[in-house]
Amino acid sequence: MAKTISNATELNGAERAAVVMLALGDESGKLLWESFDEDELREITLAISNLGSVTSEVVESLLYDFVNNLSSTGSITGSMDSARRFLNNILPEEKVANILEDIRGPAGKTMWEKLANVNERTLAGYLRNEHPQTVAVILSQIKPEHAARVIAVFPEQLAEEVMNRMLGLGPVQKDVLDQIEKTLRTEFMTALSRQPAKDAHEAMAEIFNNFDRATERRFMETLEMKNPAAAEKIKALMFVFEDLIRLDATDIQVLIRNLDKSVLATALKGANENMQNLFYSNMSERASTILRDDIDIMGPVRVREVDAAQQKIVEIAKRLADEGEIYLSSTDDDEVIF
């Protein structure tokens, strides 16, 4: 939930300046923006992008000399969009992109450090359109483990071509690296910075998906008491073990083939009858019988062990979905009505 500033003492100097600039608006503030140096622009832009809502009382207290002009302004809201709008009025597009990239883009001081924090699928999607020699140079500049994940996502032919070129790659001239860095900054990183910010509930749902089950239950119960509406939205966006019941027969069979049978046995030991039948009915009679026997002879299992096994299966299901092997849905929205 976005914070609301209701007291001027909550704001530091850069945030106070951000409130002033937002209150002045695009045209009135243009001359002031032009007077700032680049470091000041970055600091104030960062403050605007993180500001959230500011009550009209705080605005008036910070701009007492302009209270008559602000009396109809009401509250204001700082966001990445408002920061971009302000900067676009006074700076070239490339400089705006660089400033916003530093604020919202992948972390890292150099371009190669920033690339190391870009998801491998996102990076691979961009590099597929580049010349294999350029791709080889780029991947030679990032950490081997990240390069490996990127290559693994490539189509087989492109992966082989890039690896062959990396094997024959000699020292890369500085001007070539500089040109590649410039292209990455102006094209790829700029595109990333323009992507809309993720919905807060979606981001929180991802966090909840990565909790162990006990922690998830504890925090969800707290959230349900304090903010039931947000709790419902988050639960609707989450994907949990029980949501596997929505997989069709083909997808559940693909999932089963990718599971360690001991993990599956532990997960089903604490699952309800419907979940158990989901897996049994999509296995051969012999495999189903063996799995049932394994569960029967397993003996008592700790709840945290069951939770860990179920979470492991969810993680594998998500990976398979990312790879396009299966389709996941945590809601009934995609069901077909006849």
C-alpha positions in Angstrom: 0.0 0.0 0.0 1.4 3.4 -1.0 2.4 5.6 2.0 0.7 8.9 2.7 2.7 11.8 4.1 0.6 13.7 6.6 3.4 15.5 8.4 6.2 17.6 6.9 8.6 16.4 9.5 8.5 13.0 7.7 10.2 14.4 4.7 13.9 15.0 4.1 15.3 17.8 2.0 15.1 16.1 -1.4 11.5 15.0 -0.6 10.5 18.5 0.3 12.0 19.8 -2.9 10.0 17.0 -4.7 6.8 18.2 -3.2 7.5 21.8 -4.2 8.2 20.7 -7.8 5.1 18.6 -8.0 2.9 21.3 -6.6 4.3 23.9 -9.0 3.4 21.7 -12.0 5.0 21.2 -15.4 5.0 24.8 -16.7 5.6 26.7 -13.5 8.4 24.5 -12.4 10.2 24.3 -15.7 12.7 27.1 -15.0 13.5 25.6 -11.6 14.2 22.2 -13.2 16.5 23.8 -15.7 18.6 25.3 -12.9 19.4 22.0 -11.3 22.6 20.1 -12.1 22.5 16.4 -13.0 23.1 15.2 -9.4 20.3 17.3 -8.1 18.0 16.1 -10.8 18.8 12.5 -9.9 18.2 13.1 -6.2 14.9 14.9 -6.7 13.7 12.5 -9.3 14.4 9.6 -7.0 12.4 11.4 -4.2 9.5 12.0 -6.6 9.4 8.3 -7.7 9.2 7.1 -4.1 7.1 9.9 -2.6 3.6 8.4 -2.7 0.7 10.6 -1.6 1.2 13.9 0.2 -1.7 15.6 2.0 -2.7 19.1 1.0 -1.9 20.2 4.6 1.7 19.2 4.1 1.8 20.9 0.7 0.5 24.1 2.3 3.0 24.0 5.2 5.9 23.5 2.7 4.7 26.2 0.4 3.3 28.8 2.8 4.2 31.7 0.5 2.1 30.1 -2.3 -0.8 29.0 -0.2 -3.3 31.1 -2.3 -2.2 29.4 -5.5 -2.3 26.0 -3.8 -5.6 26.2 -2.1 -7.4 24.4 -4.9 -4.6 21.9 -5.5 -5.5 19.4 -2.9 -3.4 16.3 -2.4 -0.6 15.4 -4.9 0.9 12.0 -5.7 4.5 11.4 -6.7 5.2 8.4 -9.0 7.6 7.2 -11.7 5.2 8.5 -14.3 5.1 12.0 -12.9 8.9 12.0 -12.6 9.3 11.0 -16.2 6.8 13.7 -17.3 8.7 16.4 -15.5 12.1 15.3 -16.9 10.8 14.9 -20.5 9.9 18.6 -20.4 13.5 19.8 -19.8 16.0 17.1 -20.8 16.8 15.1 -23.9 15.2 11.7 -24.1 18.5 9.8 -23.7 19.4 11.7 -20.5 15.9 11.1 -19.1 16.3 7.4 -19.8 19.7 7.2 -18.1 18.3 8.9 -14.9 15.3 6.7 -14.7 17.4 3.6 -15.5 19.5 4.4 -12.5 16.5 4.7 -10.3 14.3 1.8 -11.4 16.5 -0.2 -13.7 18.6 -3.2 -12.7 21.1 -2.5 -9.9 24.8 -2.1 -10.7 27.3 0.6 -11.4 28.5 -0.6 -14.8 26.4 -1.9 -17.7 27.8 -5.4 -17.2 26.8 -5.3 -13.5 23.3 -4.2 -14.5 23.0 -7.0 -17.0 23.9 -9.5 -14.3 20.6 -8.5 -12.5 18.4 -8.9 -15.6 16.4 -12.1 -15.7 18.0 -14.5 -18.1 14.8 -14.9 -20.2 14.4 -11.2 -20.6 18.1 -10.8 -21.6 17.9 -13.8 -24.0 14.8 -12.4 -25.6 16.7 -9.2 -26.5 19.9 -11.0 -27.6 18.1 -13.3 -30.0 17.7 -10.3 -32.3 21.5 -9.4 -32.2 24.3 -10.8 -34.3 25.8 -13.9 -32.8 29.2 -12.2 -32.6 27.7 -9.3 -30.6 26.0 -11.8 -28.3 29.2 -13.7 -27.8 31.0 -10.4 -26.8 28.2 -9.5 -24.4 28.0 -12.9 -22.7 31.8 -12.9 -22.4 31.5 -9.8 -20.2 29.0 -11.1 -17.6 29.4 -13.8 -15.0 29.7 -17.4 -16.3 26.7 -18.6 -14.3 24.5 -15.9 -15.7 25.8 -16.5 -19.2 25.0 -20.2 -18.8 21.4 -19.5 -17.9 21.0 -17.1 -20.9 22.5 -19.6 -23.4 20.2 -22.4 -22.0 17.2 -20.3 -23.0 18.4 -19.8 -26.6 17.2 -21.9 -29.4 19.7 -24.8 -29.9 21.1 -23.4 -33.2 21.7 -20.0 -31.8 23.2 -21.4 -28.6 25.7 -23.5 -30.6 26.6 -20.5 -32.8 27.2 -18.2 -29.8 29.3 -20.8 -27.9 31.5 -21.4 -31.0 32.0 -17.7 -31.4 32.9 -17.3 -27.7 35.5 -20.1 -28.1 37.2 -18.1 -30.9 36.8 -14.7 -29.2 40.0 -12.8 -28.7 40.6 -9.5 -26.9 37.8 -7.1 -27.6 38.8 -3.5 -28.5 37.7 -0.8 -26.0 35.8 1.2 -28.7 33.8 -1.9 -29.6 32.9 -2.5 -26.0 32.0 1.2 -25.6 29.7 1.0 -28.6 28.0 -2.2 -27.3 27.5 -0.6 -23.9 26.0 2.5 -25.5 23.6 0.4 -27.5 22.6 -1.7 -24.5 22.0 1.5 -22.5 20.0 3.4 -25.1 18.0 0.4 -26.4 17.7 -2.5 -24.0 17.9 -0.7 -20.6 15.7 2.1 -21.8 13.1 -0.4 -22.8 13.3 -2.0 -19.4 12.9 1.3 -17.6 9.7 2.0 -19.6 8.0 -1.2 -18.5 5.1 -0.4 -16.2 5.8 -0.9 -12.5 4.4 -4.2 -11.2 1.2 -4.1 -9.3 1.8 -4.0 -5.6 -0.5 -7.0 -5.0 1.2 -9.0 -7.7 4.6 -8.3 -6.1 3.3 -9.3 -2.7 1.7 -12.4 -4.1 5.1 -13.5 -5.4 6.6 -12.8 -2.0 3.9 -15.0 -0.3 4.6 -17.7 -2.9 8.2 -17.9 -1.7 7.3 -18.2 2.0 7.3 -21.6 3.5 3.8 -22.7 4.2 3.9 -22.0 8.0 5.2 -18.4 7.4 2.6 -17.9 4.6 -0.2 -18.9 6.9 1.0 -16.7 9.8 1.3 -13.6 7.7 -1.9 -14.2 5.7 -3.9 -14.5 8.9 -2.4 -11.2 10.2 -3.2 -9.6 6.8 -6.7 -10.9 6.8 -7.4 -9.3 10.2 -5.8 -5.9 9.3 -6.5 -5.6 5.6 -9.0 -8.3 4.4 -9.4 -6.7 1.0 -5.7 -6.8 0.3 -5.5 -10.4 1.6 -8.2 -11.5 -0.8 -6.4 -9.9 -3.8 -3.1 -11.5 -2.8 -4.7 -15.0 -2.4 -6.3 -14.7 -5.8 -2.9 -13.9 -7.4 -1.0 -16.6 -5.5 -0.4 -20.1 -6.8 -0.2 -22.8 -4.2 -0.1 -26.6 -4.2 -3.8 -27.0 -4.1 -4.1 -25.0 -7.3 -2.5 -28.0 -9.2 -6.0 -29.5 -9.2 -6.7 -27.1 -12.1 -4.1 -28.7 -14.4 -5.5 -30.8 -17.2 -4.5 -34.5 -17.5 -1.7 -33.8 -20.0 -0.1 -31.1 -17.9 -0.3 -33.1 -14.6 1.4 -36.0 -16.4 4.2 -33.8 -17.6 4.6 -32.5 -14.0 4.7 -36.1 -12.6 7.5 -37.0 -15.1 9.6 -34.2 -13.7 9.1 -35.0 -10.0 11.3 -37.0 -7.6 8.9 -39.7 -6.4 10.1 -39.4 -2.8 9.2 -35.7 -2.9 5.8 -36.5 -4.4 5.2 -39.2 -1.7 6.0 -36.7 1.1 3.8 -34.0 -0.5 0.8 -36.4 -0.8 1.2 -37.7 2.7 -0.3 -34.5 4.0 -2.5 -33.7 1.0 -6.3 -34.1 0.9 -8.0 -36.9 -0.9 -8.8 -34.8 -4.0 -5.1 -33.9 -4.4 -4.0 -37.5 -3.9 -6.5 -38.7 -6.5 -5.3 -36.1 -9.0 -1.9 -37.7 -9.1 -3.0 -41.3 -8.7 -5.5 -41.0 -11.6 -2.8 -39.7 -13.9 -0.3 -42.5 -13.3 -0.2 -46.0 -14.5 -1.8 -48.5 -12.2 1.5 -50.0 -11.3 3.1 -46.6 -10.5 0.1 -45.5 -8.5 0.2 -48.7 -6.5 3.9 -48.2 -5.8 3.4 -44.6 -4.7 0.5 -45.6 -2.4 2.7 -48.3 -0.8 5.5 -45.8 -0.4 3.2 -43.4 1.4 1.8 -46.1 3.6 5.2 -47.3 4.8 6.5 -43.8 5.3 5.2 -43.5 8.8 4.7 -40.1 10.6 6.0 -37.0 8.7 6.5 -33.6 10.1 4.2 -30.8 8.8 7.2 -28.7 7.7 8.5 -31.6 5.6 5.1 -31.9 3.9 5.1 -28.2 3.3 8.6 -28.2 1.9 7.8 -31.0 -0.5 4.6 -29.3 -1.7 6.5 -26.1 -2.2 9.1 -27.9 -4.2 6.5 -29.3 -6.5 5.0 -25.8 -7.0 8.4 -24.5 -7.9 8.9 -27.2 -10.5 5.4 -26.6 -11.9 6.2 -22.9 -12.2 9.5 -23.7 -14.0 7.7 -25.9 -16.4 5.1 -23.2 -17.0 7.9 -20.7 -17.7 9.4 -23.1 -20.2 6.0 -23.5 -21.9 5.7 -27.2 -21.0 2.5 -26.8 -19.0 -0.2 -24.1 -18.3 -0.9 -22.9 -14.8 -4.0 -21.0 -13.5 -4.7 -20.1 -9.9 -8.3 -19.0 -10.6 -11.4 -20.2 -12.4 -11.2 -17.4 -14.9 -9.8 -19.6 -17.7 -12.2 -22.4 -17.3 -14.5 -23.1 -20.3 -18.3 -22.9 -19.8 -20.4 -25.0 -22.1 
